[in-house]
Amino acid sequence: LLTDAIVGYQKDERVLYILDYKDTLPKGELLFTTNDGQVRKCVLSEFDVKKQSFVGFKLAEKQKIVTIQKFEKGKTLLFVTKDGICLNANIDDVPLQSKTASGVKGINLGEGDQVVYASLAQPTDKVLVLTSNGYAKQVEVSQFEVLARNRKGVKIISLDKNATIILAKIVRNHFEVYAINDKNKVVSVKSENVSVENRTTKGKGIVKSSKPEKLKQAFIYQWS
C-alpha cells in the first residue's frame, strides 16, 4: 500500500508524477498546475532534500494539484476546464520559482469553474474529452489559437445542461478510457474509436443507448 511506502501519504490522495533516477536528480524543470488555474515552474534540484517526505507545493484551502510534468521549452500549456473551456497558453513568461511558491495565474476561470486537465502541447496533438453524460470526442490542438496566459479561453465542446467534462487527455499513444456510471457499471472506449471533431460540437456517446449515460468518474489505462 502507498500509505506504507510513502511517509505522510493520505488515503484520499493519488500519485500524479513519478521520476525514476539513480544517484542524482536530472537537470530540468517541473511544471505544476492546480485546479484553480495556477502554474508553477521550479528546477528539479529544489527537490534534492535529504528527507523521506517533504512539502512540494503549499496548497491553499480547496486547492489541488491537477498535473505535474517535465517542462519542455517551445510547447504551450493546454488547459481544459470542468465547464468545457480550453485555453492554449503561451507560458514563456512563467518564472522559475521555489518549491514553496504558489505560482502564477495560468487561466482566468469563470465563476464556479475549475481546471480538470492541463498538458504541454504542440499543434499536431489532439486532445480527447469526455463529459459526465457520456459524450466524447477528439479535438485538434491547432483549433485553439495560442494566447497569453491568464486569459479565459474558448469552448472545447458543446455541453448539455448540467453536464461537465470529467476527463481530458492529450492523445499521443492509444489508450482506453474506463468510466463508472450511476448504476456502478463500467463502460469503456478506446481512444482510436473516438471521433475527431470541431471544437464546437457535442461529440458522440461512448455507449449506444437511447438515453445518455450518467458518468460519475473516469480514468485512463495507457497501453504500453
Stockholm file with secondary structure:
# STOCKHOLM 1.0

chainA/1-224         LLTDAIVGYQKDERVLYILDYKDTLPKGELLFTTNDGQVRKCVLSEFDVKKQSFVGFKLAEKQKIVTIQKFEKGKTLLFVTKDGICLNANIDDVPLQSKTASGVKGINLGEGDQVVYASLAQPTDKVLVLTSNGYAKQVEVSQFEVLARNRKGVKIISLDKNATIILAKIVRNHFEVYAINDKNKVVSVKSENVSVENRTTKGKGIVKSSKPEKLKQAFIYQWS
#=GR chainA/1-224 SS CHHHHSTTCCTTCCCCCCCCCSSSCCSCEEEEEETTSEEEEEEGGGGCCSSSCCCSSCCCTTCCEEEEEECCTTCEEEEEETTSEEEEEECTTCCBCCTTCCCEECBCCCTTCCEEEEEEECTTCEEEEEETTSEEEEEEGGGSCEEESSBCCEESSCCCTTCCEEEEEEESSCEEEEEEETTSCEEEEEGGGSCBCCTTSCCEESSCCSSCCCEEEEEEEECC
#=GC SS_cons         CHHHHSTTCCTTCCCCCCCCCSSSCCSCEEEEEETTSEEEEEEGGGGCCSSSCCCSSCCCTTCCEEEEEECCTTCEEEEEETTSEEEEEECTTCCBCCTTCCCEECBCCCTTCCEEEEEEECTTCEEEEEETTSEEEEEEGGGSCEEESSBCCEESSCCCTTCCEEEEEEESSCEEEEEEETTSCEEEEEGGGSCBCCTTSCCEESSCCSSCCCEEEEEEEECC
//
